[in-house]
């Protein structure tokens, strides 16, 4: 087997590894201390101009939303009104549009240093019943690890929910397809490239029956659960008014509170709820840009961590971010958490750990997110050669504080996917052209439908 030594990185997110790492058979075989050499290395890559990280892990996204970036009717709105503005547009999604949106999102993530990503697809207009199949195919073409969550909504406007009737499904159809896609695509254990979780959208778009039965199905199939929770005060008010309890009480009542669940946003929890989340080991995804864009609030990351909850990072949907850039999300997390905790209480390493080992824990994976022998050779390498980095002292701090947006090299399972800032298997100009055409087609459909 070829043994590749990534030699003498400029900086590395690992202890006692300033001499680099050795890759063999798709895994990290050895960490090399400063000034030392591995026993054997058949190939050497000079990493002296690179900051070396574990591949970044994105734990919450909506790939389809890349088609509605900076959409004028949705600008300047908070979550509920933002959704009301966008649902009629999203109702025009079809398989071709979803495939293009997924391809764009994955390419953008990959080029930003992300090697594993989750997606939450919960929109199922007629004709889009094979959404997870489409996403799995595109992910295979791009070559990224994915956690595809089979989302769902069964409460439409006629039932007191937010989405229009045309994008929801009935409970039986949802549960049948959940079981189908788990059997078809979910891979368990180390080396998994595709995993599936079950993900009803939110308390204001899903029935109690669907919440309960999805939890039971996930337990039987041994897959994880995901949903939005604690995102806005409007959500709290809705749950109290419609369900007679706060969102977390509802979640627990439906059998969701446990270590196999991760929640998107997690902003509006009180102290007692945070302690309950920590005791249960329920994970939370921090979505900095989205929470700022929609003025939703600020996730109490450090408090959740101290209580025992794993916390990861998510770029969220591109309609609220409006980007799919994992390394830029790290900088946003740093700034927001410093605003909450103070400059000395949350540093660049804390932010990087959110996007690596914290995010891996959200997805229930212990084979990614850290640089250690036996772990997957999923790596992100960044250069500090732009104007924004000039004059830096600490390379790891400069990567985050000075800002980075594009990786120079990305490896997944021991294979280079990005070289010199470009993915050889992705025609970016062609993808942008096709994606712009798809976005225009979706907007035109919404105009005609109106």
DOFI-425910 format. One record per residue (C-alpha): residue number from 0; z, x, y; residue in three letters. Coordinates in nm, 3 decimals. Last residue first. Layout:
N
MARVO:resi:z:x:y:resn
MARVO:NUM:Z:X:Y:Ala .
...
end
This chain:
450
MARVO:resi:z:x:y:resn
MARVO:449:-0.873:-4.934:3.334:Unk .
MARVO:448:-1.048:-4.855:3.008:Unk .
MARVO:447:-1.338:-4.693:3.194:Unk .
MARVO:446:-1.106:-4.470:3.393:Unk .
MARVO:445:-0.907:-4.374:3.083:Unk .
MARVO:444:-1.227:-4.285:2.898:Unk .
MARVO:443:-1.339:-4.068:3.189:Unk .
MARVO:442:-1.008:-3.881:3.186:Unk .
MARVO:441:-1.042:-3.806:2.814:Unk .
MARVO:440:-1.403:-3.690:2.854:Unk .
MARVO:439:-1.306:-3.465:3.144:Unk .
MARVO:438:-1.031:-3.303:2.935:Unk .
MARVO:437:-1.274:-3.251:2.646:Unk .
MARVO:436:-1.531:-3.087:2.872:Unk .
MARVO:435:-1.263:-2.856:3.010:Unk .
MARVO:434:-1.160:-2.766:2.655:Unk .
MARVO:433:-1.515:-2.687:2.549:Unk .
MARVO:432:-1.570:-2.456:2.848:Unk .
MARVO:431:-1.230:-2.291:2.808:Unk .
MARVO:430:-1.295:-2.233:2.438:Unk .
MARVO:429:-1.636:-2.080:2.508:Unk .
MARVO:428:-1.491:-1.841:2.763:Unk .
MARVO:427:-1.201:-1.751:2.532:Unk .
MARVO:426:-1.411:-1.672:2.226:Unk .
MARVO:425:-1.123:-1.630:1.981:Unk .
MARVO:424:-1.153:-1.414:1.667:Unk .
MARVO:423:-1.115:-1.084:1.856:Unk .
MARVO:422:-0.790:-1.202:2.021:Unk .
MARVO:421:-0.768:-1.018:2.351:Unk .
MARVO:420:-0.503:-0.816:2.535:Unk .
MARVO:419:-0.597:-0.480:2.389:Unk .
MARVO:418:-0.580:-0.618:2.036:Unk .
MARVO:417:-0.440:-0.960:1.946:Unk .
MARVO:416:-0.425:-1.090:1.589:Unk .
MARVO:415:-0.326:-0.760:1.425:Unk .
MARVO:414:-0.223:-0.822:1.066:Unk .
MARVO:413:0.121:-0.735:0.925:Unk .
MARVO:412:0.226:-1.095:0.877:Unk .
MARVO:411:0.142:-1.176:1.237:Unk .
MARVO:410:0.079:-0.894:1.485:Unk .
MARVO:409:0.025:-0.928:1.860:Unk .
MARVO:408:-0.094:-0.652:2.095:Unk .
MARVO:407:-0.137:-0.634:2.473:Unk .
MARVO:406:0.067:-0.947:2.536:Unk .
MARVO:405:-0.007:-1.162:2.840:Unk .
MARVO:404:0.222:-1.314:3.102:Unk .
MARVO:403:0.482:-1.064:3.204:Unk .
MARVO:402:0.733:-1.094:3.485:Unk .
MARVO:401:0.925:-0.841:3.686:Unk .
MARVO:400:1.254:-0.971:3.550:Unk .
MARVO:399:1.142:-1.022:3.190:Unk .
MARVO:398:0.935:-0.714:3.101:Unk .
MARVO:397:1.122:-0.514:3.363:Unk .
MARVO:396:1.452:-0.574:3.184:Unk .
MARVO:395:1.308:-0.445:2.858:Unk .
MARVO:394:1.157:-0.143:3.034:Unk .
MARVO:393:1.468:-0.041:3.235:Unk .
MARVO:392:1.355:0.163:3.539:Unk .
MARVO:391:1.056:-0.015:3.694:Unk .
MARVO:390:0.851:0.137:3.977:Unk .
MARVO:389:0.530:-0.056:3.905:Unk .
MARVO:388:0.587:-0.368:3.698:Unk .
MARVO:387:0.424:-0.628:3.924:Unk .
MARVO:386:0.129:-0.399:3.989:Unk .
MARVO:385:0.042:-0.406:3.619:Unk .
MARVO:384:0.099:-0.132:3.361:Unk .
MARVO:383:0.409:-0.253:3.180:Unk .
MARVO:382:0.244:-0.301:2.841:Unk .
MARVO:381:0.358:-0.566:2.595:Unk .
MARVO:380:0.380:-0.567:2.215:Unk .
MARVO:379:0.458:-0.883:2.018:Unk .
MARVO:378:0.543:-0.858:1.649:Unk .
MARVO:377:0.548:-1.068:1.333:Unk .
MARVO:376:0.595:-0.825:1.044:Unk .
MARVO:375:0.811:-1.073:0.853:Unk .
MARVO:374:1.164:-0.957:0.783:Unk .
MARVO:373:1.256:-0.726:0.497:Unk .
MARVO:372:1.390:-0.446:0.716:Unk .
MARVO:371:1.491:-0.573:1.060:Unk .
MARVO:370:1.321:-0.671:1.384:Unk .
MARVO:369:1.440:-1.025:1.451:Unk .
MARVO:368:1.281:-1.366:1.508:Unk .
MARVO:367:1.136:-1.419:1.161:Unk .
MARVO:366:1.263:-1.437:0.801:Unk .
MARVO:365:1.575:-1.643:0.872:Unk .
MARVO:364:1.396:-1.970:0.944:Unk .
MARVO:363:1.563:-2.305:1.008:Unk .
MARVO:362:1.331:-2.396:1.295:Unk .
MARVO:361:1.613:-2.388:1.549:Unk .
MARVO:360:1.736:-2.065:1.389:Unk .
MARVO:359:1.400:-1.900:1.461:Unk .
MARVO:358:1.431:-2.015:1.822:Unk .
MARVO:357:1.764:-1.839:1.862:Unk .
MARVO:356:1.636:-1.523:1.691:Unk .
MARVO:355:1.332:-1.491:1.914:Unk .
MARVO:354:1.288:-1.693:2.234:Unk .
MARVO:353:1.662:-1.737:2.296:Unk .
MARVO:352:1.719:-1.369:2.215:Unk .
MARVO:351:1.479:-1.273:2.493:Unk .
MARVO:350:1.680:-1.474:2.745:Unk .
MARVO:349:2.007:-1.317:2.635:Unk .
MARVO:348:1.847:-0.973:2.655:Unk .
MARVO:347:1.736:-1.043:3.012:Unk .
MARVO:346:2.089:-1.128:3.118:Unk .
MARVO:345:2.320:-1.429:3.138:Unk .
MARVO:344:2.680:-1.393:3.250:Unk .
MARVO:343:2.651:-1.130:3.523:Unk .
MARVO:342:2.411:-1.327:3.742:Unk .
MARVO:341:2.612:-1.649:3.729:Unk .
MARVO:340:2.626:-1.926:3.467:Unk .
MARVO:339:2.414:-2.208:3.612:Unk .
MARVO:338:2.176:-2.022:3.841:Unk .
MARVO:337:2.175:-1.738:3.592:Unk .
MARVO:336:2.070:-1.990:3.328:Unk .
MARVO:335:1.777:-2.102:3.540:Unk .
MARVO:334:1.653:-1.752:3.618:Unk .
MARVO:333:1.672:-1.623:3.262:Unk .
MARVO:332:1.512:-1.936:3.117:Unk .
MARVO:331:1.222:-1.907:3.361:Unk .
MARVO:330:1.170:-1.543:3.259:Unk .
MARVO:329:1.160:-1.638:2.890:Unk .
MARVO:328:0.919:-1.926:2.960:Unk .
MARVO:327:0.672:-1.673:3.103:Unk .
MARVO:326:0.681:-1.495:2.767:Unk .
MARVO:325:0.594:-1.815:2.578:Unk .
MARVO:324:0.298:-1.932:2.786:Unk .
MARVO:323:0.172:-2.280:2.704:Unk .
MARVO:322:0.125:-2.401:3.061:Unk .
MARVO:321:0.177:-2.706:3.282:Unk .
MARVO:320:0.489:-2.738:3.217:Unk .
MARVO:319:0.484:-3.117:3.221:Unk .
MARVO:318:0.130:-3.185:3.104:Unk .
MARVO:317:0.139:-2.870:2.894:Unk .
MARVO:316:0.395:-3.019:2.664:Unk .
MARVO:315:0.712:-2.822:2.602:Unk .
MARVO:314:0.729:-2.442:2.648:Unk .
MARVO:313:1.026:-2.427:2.412:Unk .
MARVO:312:1.319:-2.188:2.374:Unk .
MARVO:311:1.601:-2.172:2.124:Unk .
MARVO:310:1.968:-2.263:2.107:Unk .
MARVO:309:2.181:-2.255:1.791:Unk .
MARVO:308:2.483:-2.481:1.842:Unk .
MARVO:307:2.829:-2.335:1.778:Unk .
MARVO:306:3.034:-2.451:2.077:Unk .
MARVO:305:2.983:-2.115:2.247:Unk .
MARVO:304:2.608:-2.161:2.208:Unk .
MARVO:303:2.615:-2.508:2.362:Unk .
MARVO:302:2.819:-2.382:2.657:Unk .
MARVO:301:2.579:-2.092:2.704:Unk .
MARVO:300:2.269:-2.311:2.705:Unk .
MARVO:299:2.391:-2.588:2.934:Unk .
MARVO:298:2.040:-2.736:2.978:Unk .
MARVO:297:1.954:-2.795:3.345:Unk .
MARVO:296:1.822:-3.120:3.488:Unk .
MARVO:295:1.528:-3.357:3.451:Unk .
MARVO:294:1.347:-3.266:3.773:Unk .
MARVO:293:1.015:-3.329:3.594:Unk .
MARVO:292:0.877:-2.985:3.677:Unk .
MARVO:291:1.217:-2.816:3.646:Unk .
MARVO:290:1.290:-2.955:3.300:Unk .
MARVO:289:0.936:-2.875:3.190:Unk .
MARVO:288:0.962:-2.517:3.310:Unk .
MARVO:287:1.297:-2.452:3.143:Unk .
MARVO:286:1.258:-2.618:2.799:Unk .
MARVO:285:1.580:-2.528:2.611:Unk .
MARVO:284:1.560:-2.633:2.246:Unk .
MARVO:283:1.885:-2.744:2.085:Unk .
MARVO:282:2.026:-2.690:1.737:Unk .
MARVO:281:2.269:-2.908:1.542:Unk .
MARVO:280:2.539:-2.698:1.377:Unk .
MARVO:279:2.754:-3.007:1.321:Unk .
MARVO:278:3.055:-2.852:1.496:Unk .
MARVO:277:2.829:-2.735:1.777:Unk .
MARVO:276:2.680:-3.078:1.833:Unk .
MARVO:275:3.026:-3.234:1.826:Unk .
MARVO:274:3.154:-2.983:2.080:Unk .
MARVO:273:2.858:-3.056:2.307:Unk .
MARVO:272:2.925:-3.428:2.277:Unk .
MARVO:271:3.287:-3.383:2.385:Unk .
MARVO:270:3.179:-3.178:2.685:Unk .
MARVO:269:2.925:-3.432:2.807:Unk .
MARVO:268:2.558:-3.414:2.714:Unk .
MARVO:267:2.276:-3.463:2.963:Unk .
MARVO:266:2.059:-3.155:2.914:Unk .
MARVO:265:1.971:-3.129:2.545:Unk .
MARVO:264:1.598:-3.057:2.603:Unk .
MARVO:263:1.443:-3.099:2.255:Unk .
MARVO:262:1.677:-3.150:1.962:Unk .
MARVO:261:1.699:-2.963:1.633:Unk .
MARVO:260:1.819:-3.121:1.312:Unk .
MARVO:259:1.883:-2.961:0.970:Unk .
MARVO:258:2.233:-2.849:1.073:Unk .
MARVO:257:2.358:-3.203:1.116:Unk .
MARVO:256:2.376:-3.513:1.336:Unk .
MARVO:255:2.089:-3.734:1.227:Unk .
MARVO:254:2.256:-4.007:1.024:Unk .
MARVO:253:2.159:-4.304:1.241:Unk .
MARVO:252:2.513:-4.337:1.380:Unk .
MARVO:251:2.500:-3.970:1.478:Unk .
MARVO:250:2.182:-4.021:1.679:Unk .
MARVO:249:2.321:-4.334:1.841:Unk .
MARVO:248:2.639:-4.153:1.944:Unk .
MARVO:247:2.419:-3.874:2.079:Unk .
MARVO:246:2.211:-4.118:2.285:Unk .
MARVO:245:2.508:-4.304:2.442:Unk .
MARVO:244:2.605:-4.644:2.306:Unk .
MARVO:243:2.540:-5.016:2.350:Unk .
MARVO:242:2.187:-4.993:2.217:Unk .
MARVO:241:1.979:-5.143:2.498:Unk .
MARVO:240:2.195:-5.083:2.808:Unk .
MARVO:239:2.378:-4.772:2.686:Unk .
MARVO:238:2.059:-4.628:2.541:Unk .
MARVO:237:1.857:-4.697:2.857:Unk .
MARVO:236:2.123:-4.544:3.084:Unk .
MARVO:235:2.139:-4.227:2.877:Unk .
MARVO:234:1.758:-4.202:2.876:Unk .
MARVO:233:1.748:-4.256:3.253:Unk .
MARVO:232:1.997:-3.967:3.286:Unk .
MARVO:231:1.727:-3.746:3.143:Unk .
MARVO:230:1.657:-3.512:2.850:Unk .
MARVO:229:1.961:-3.574:2.629:Unk .
MARVO:228:1.746:-3.618:2.322:Unk .
MARVO:227:1.386:-3.559:2.217:Unk .
MARVO:226:1.341:-3.551:1.841:Unk .
MARVO:225:1.334:-3.321:1.538:Unk .
MARVO:224:1.437:-3.341:1.174:Unk .
MARVO:223:1.399:-3.073:0.907:Unk .
MARVO:222:1.260:-3.094:0.555:Unk .
MARVO:221:1.427:-3.137:0.217:Unk .
MARVO:220:1.201:-3.422:0.097:Unk .
MARVO:219:1.499:-3.645:0.015:Unk .
MARVO:218:1.689:-3.545:0.328:Unk .
MARVO:217:1.378:-3.596:0.541:Unk .
MARVO:216:1.328:-3.940:0.390:Unk .
MARVO:215:1.686:-4.046:0.465:Unk .
MARVO:214:1.659:-3.926:0.824:Unk .
MARVO:213:1.324:-4.104:0.863:Unk .
MARVO:212:1.476:-4.423:0.725:Unk .
MARVO:211:1.755:-4.422:0.982:Unk .
MARVO:210:1.539:-4.348:1.284:Unk .
MARVO:209:1.267:-4.590:1.170:Unk .
MARVO:208:1.517:-4.872:1.127:Unk .
MARVO:207:1.674:-4.798:1.466:Unk .
MARVO:206:1.335:-4.848:1.625:Unk .
MARVO:205:1.153:-4.572:1.812:Unk .
MARVO:204:1.018:-4.548:2.168:Unk .
MARVO:203:1.334:-4.543:2.381:Unk .
MARVO:202:1.547:-4.343:2.134:Unk .
MARVO:201:1.283:-4.065:2.127:Unk .
MARVO:200:0.973:-3.941:1.945:Unk .
MARVO:199:1.047:-3.979:1.575:Unk .
MARVO:198:1.009:-3.627:1.435:Unk .
MARVO:197:0.978:-3.535:1.070:Unk .
MARVO:196:0.932:-3.165:0.996:Unk .
MARVO:195:0.639:-2.980:0.840:Unk .
MARVO:194:0.588:-2.613:0.761:Unk .
MARVO:193:0.274:-2.405:0.772:Unk .
MARVO:192:0.255:-2.024:0.745:Unk .
MARVO:191:0.545:-1.981:0.506:Unk .
MARVO:190:0.606:-1.614:0.421:Unk .
MARVO:189:0.970:-1.680:0.323:Unk .
MARVO:188:1.069:-2.017:0.173:Unk .
MARVO:187:0.914:-2.359:0.181:Unk .
MARVO:186:0.555:-2.457:0.254:Unk .
MARVO:185:0.487:-2.806:0.389:Unk .
MARVO:184:0.119:-2.903:0.395:Unk .
MARVO:183:0.014:-3.178:0.157:Unk .
MARVO:182:0.351:-3.298:0.027:Unk .
MARVO:181:0.496:-3.306:0.377:Unk .
MARVO:180:0.178:-3.468:0.508:Unk .
MARVO:179:0.190:-3.754:0.258:Unk .
MARVO:178:0.564:-3.823:0.297:Unk .
MARVO:177:0.529:-3.859:0.672:Unk .
MARVO:176:0.217:-4.069:0.619:Unk .
MARVO:175:0.406:-4.325:0.412:Unk .
MARVO:174:0.693:-4.328:0.662:Unk .
MARVO:173:0.464:-4.394:0.957:Unk .
MARVO:172:0.260:-4.666:0.787:Unk .
MARVO:171:0.579:-4.844:0.678:Unk .
MARVO:170:0.728:-4.830:1.028:Unk .
MARVO:169:0.431:-4.975:1.211:Unk .
MARVO:168:0.225:-4.752:1.436:Unk .
MARVO:167:0.222:-4.682:1.810:Unk .
MARVO:166:-0.060:-4.566:2.041:Unk .
MARVO:165:-0.243:-4.896:2.111:Unk .
MARVO:164:0.068:-5.103:2.185:Unk .
MARVO:163:0.136:-4.915:2.507:Unk .
MARVO:162:0.427:-4.668:2.519:Unk .
MARVO:161:0.753:-4.738:2.710:Unk .
MARVO:160:0.963:-4.953:2.476:Unk .
MARVO:159:1.084:-5.310:2.520:Unk .
MARVO:158:0.915:-5.446:2.209:Unk .
MARVO:157:0.599:-5.560:2.391:Unk .
MARVO:156:0.590:-5.220:2.561:Unk .
MARVO:155:0.572:-5.040:2.229:Unk .
MARVO:154:0.839:-4.953:1.974:Unk .
MARVO:153:0.704:-4.791:1.655:Unk .
MARVO:152:0.665:-4.430:1.773:Unk .
MARVO:151:0.617:-4.129:1.547:Unk .
MARVO:150:0.609:-3.753:1.522:Unk .
MARVO:149:0.503:-3.555:1.218:Unk .
MARVO:148:0.636:-3.218:1.325:Unk .
MARVO:147:0.407:-2.924:1.262:Unk .
MARVO:146:0.605:-2.601:1.227:Unk .
MARVO:145:0.338:-2.338:1.270:Unk .
MARVO:144:0.270:-1.973:1.184:Unk .
MARVO:143:-0.042:-1.854:1.360:Unk .
MARVO:142:-0.379:-1.755:1.213:Unk .
MARVO:141:-0.611:-1.917:1.468:Unk .
MARVO:140:-0.824:-2.075:1.194:Unk .
MARVO:139:-0.520:-2.176:0.991:Unk .
MARVO:138:-0.364:-2.335:1.299:Unk .
MARVO:137:-0.686:-2.533:1.348:Unk .
MARVO:136:-0.671:-2.675:0.996:Unk .
MARVO:135:-0.303:-2.762:1.019:Unk .
MARVO:134:-0.359:-2.937:1.352:Unk .
MARVO:133:-0.636:-3.156:1.214:Unk .
MARVO:132:-0.435:-3.251:0.905:Unk .
MARVO:131:-0.140:-3.337:1.129:Unk .
MARVO:130:-0.356:-3.573:1.336:Unk .
MARVO:129:-0.517:-3.752:1.040:Unk .
MARVO:128:-0.438:-4.104:1.167:Unk .
MARVO:127:-0.622:-4.035:1.491:Unk .
MARVO:126:-0.884:-4.310:1.457:Unk .
MARVO:125:-0.670:-4.584:1.608:Unk .
MARVO:124:-0.418:-4.435:1.852:Unk .
MARVO:123:-0.144:-4.221:1.696:Unk .
MARVO:122:0.073:-4.033:1.945:Unk .
MARVO:121:0.382:-3.856:1.803:Unk .
MARVO:120:0.271:-3.494:1.781:Unk .
MARVO:119:0.561:-3.252:1.826:Unk .
MARVO:118:0.440:-2.896:1.780:Unk .
MARVO:117:0.632:-2.592:1.662:Unk .
MARVO:116:0.518:-2.238:1.718:Unk .
MARVO:115:0.531:-1.903:1.544:Unk .
MARVO:114:0.363:-1.580:1.662:Unk .
MARVO:113:0.404:-1.611:2.039:Unk .
MARVO:112:0.317:-1.301:2.242:Unk .
MARVO:111:0.147:-1.467:2.539:Unk .
MARVO:110:-0.198:-1.433:2.381:Unk .
MARVO:109:-0.076:-1.631:2.080:Unk .
MARVO:108:0.059:-1.913:2.296:Unk .
MARVO:107:-0.265:-1.950:2.488:Unk .
MARVO:106:-0.471:-1.947:2.169:Unk .
MARVO:105:-0.242:-2.204:2.005:Unk .
MARVO:104:-0.261:-2.440:2.303:Unk .
MARVO:103:-0.640:-2.409:2.333:Unk .
MARVO:102:-0.699:-2.471:1.962:Unk .
MARVO:101:-0.465:-2.770:1.962:Unk .
MARVO:100:-0.642:-2.926:2.261:Unk .
MARVO:99:-0.979:-2.874:2.093:Unk .
MARVO:98:-0.863:-3.029:1.766:Unk .
MARVO:97:-0.700:-3.320:1.951:Unk .
MARVO:96:-1.022:-3.392:2.143:Unk .
MARVO:95:-1.232:-3.389:1.826:Unk .
MARVO:94:-0.989:-3.616:1.641:Unk .
MARVO:93:-0.968:-3.879:1.918:Unk .
MARVO:92:-0.739:-3.925:2.216:Unk .
MARVO:91:-0.808:-4.221:2.446:Unk .
MARVO:90:-0.451:-4.353:2.436:Unk .
MARVO:89:-0.349:-4.027:2.608:Unk .
MARVO:88:-0.484:-4.163:2.935:Unk .
MARVO:87:-0.298:-4.496:2.913:Unk .
MARVO:86:0.019:-4.303:2.814:Unk .
MARVO:85:0.001:-4.072:3.116:Unk .
MARVO:84:0.118:-4.280:3.412:Unk .
MARVO:83:0.388:-4.461:3.214:Unk .
MARVO:82:0.506:-4.126:3.081:Unk .
MARVO:81:0.544:-3.983:3.431:Unk .
MARVO:80:0.729:-4.297:3.540:Unk .
MARVO:79:0.980:-4.244:3.257:Unk .
MARVO:78:1.004:-3.865:3.301:Unk .
MARVO:77:1.018:-3.808:3.675:Unk .
MARVO:76:0.710:-3.831:3.895:Unk .
MARVO:75:0.560:-3.596:4.153:Unk .
MARVO:74:0.221:-3.571:3.983:Unk .
MARVO:73:0.130:-3.818:3.709:Unk .
MARVO:72:-0.165:-3.988:3.883:Unk .
MARVO:71:-0.312:-3.645:3.978:Unk .
MARVO:70:-0.326:-3.489:3.633:Unk .
MARVO:69:-0.198:-3.132:3.673:Unk .
MARVO:68:-0.272:-3.065:3.306:Unk .
MARVO:67:-0.393:-3.359:3.101:Unk .
MARVO:66:-0.591:-3.202:2.816:Unk .
MARVO:65:-0.318:-2.946:2.739:Unk .
MARVO:64:-0.114:-3.254:2.648:Unk .
MARVO:63:-0.253:-3.264:2.296:Unk .
MARVO:62:-0.051:-2.956:2.199:Unk .
MARVO:61:0.284:-3.120:2.257:Unk .
MARVO:60:0.540:-2.840:2.238:Unk .
MARVO:59:0.890:-2.752:2.122:Unk .
MARVO:58:1.027:-2.458:1.923:Unk .
MARVO:57:0.820:-2.164:2.046:Unk .
MARVO:56:0.897:-1.842:1.859:Unk .
MARVO:55:0.818:-1.502:2.014:Unk .
MARVO:54:0.703:-1.228:1.779:Unk .
MARVO:53:0.980:-0.970:1.749:Unk .
MARVO:52:0.957:-0.740:2.048:Unk .
MARVO:51:0.807:-0.398:2.122:Unk .
MARVO:50:0.765:-0.277:2.480:Unk .
MARVO:49:0.450:-0.066:2.470:Unk .
MARVO:48:0.329:0.261:2.626:Unk .
MARVO:47:0.477:0.484:2.356:Unk .
MARVO:46:0.350:0.256:2.079:Unk .
MARVO:45:0.121:0.517:1.919:Unk .
MARVO:44:0.003:0.350:1.599:Unk .
MARVO:43:0.029:0.564:1.287:Unk .
MARVO:42:-0.126:0.507:0.945:Unk .
MARVO:41:-0.040:0.643:0.600:Unk .
MARVO:40:0.328:0.669:0.684:Unk .
MARVO:39:0.584:0.832:0.454:Unk .
MARVO:38:0.951:0.922:0.476:Unk .
MARVO:37:0.977:0.776:0.826:Unk .
MARVO:36:1.020:1.016:1.118:Unk .
MARVO:35:1.320:1.084:1.340:Unk .
MARVO:34:1.367:1.154:1.710:Unk .
MARVO:33:1.498:0.806:1.788:Unk .
MARVO:32:1.595:0.605:1.481:Unk .
MARVO:31:1.318:0.452:1.262:Unk .
MARVO:30:1.354:0.097:1.139:Unk .
MARVO:29:1.201:0.048:0.793:Unk .
MARVO:28:1.004:-0.193:0.578:Unk .
MARVO:27:0.907:-0.467:0.820:Unk .
MARVO:26:0.689:-0.705:0.627:Unk .
MARVO:25:0.320:-0.785:0.577:Unk .
MARVO:24:0.270:-0.547:0.286:Unk .
MARVO:23:0.415:-0.250:0.472:Unk .
MARVO:22:0.517:-0.206:0.834:Unk .
MARVO:21:0.728:0.084:0.962:Unk .
MARVO:20:0.925:0.055:1.286:Unk .
MARVO:19:0.976:0.263:1.597:Unk .
MARVO:18:1.157:0.585:1.687:Unk .
MARVO:17:1.375:0.387:1.926:Unk .
MARVO:16:1.502:0.190:1.628:Unk .
MARVO:15:1.880:0.230:1.643:Unk .
MARVO:14:1.931:-0.126:1.765:Unk .
MARVO:13:1.642:-0.367:1.802:Unk .
MARVO:12:1.443:-0.519:2.089:Unk .
MARVO:11:1.229:-0.208:2.140:Unk .
MARVO:10:1.143:0.009:2.438:Unk .
MARVO:9:0.864:0.255:2.522:Unk .
MARVO:8:0.787:0.250:2.152:Unk .
MARVO:7:0.812:0.576:1.955:Unk .
MARVO:6:0.577:0.515:1.663:Unk .
MARVO:5:0.451:0.192:1.515:Unk .
MARVO:4:0.429:0.336:1.164:Unk .
MARVO:3:0.186:0.158:0.932:Unk .
MARVO:2:0.232:0.194:0.556:Unk .
MARVO:1:-0.079:0.118:0.353:Unk .
MARVO:0:0.000:0.000:0.000:Unk .
end
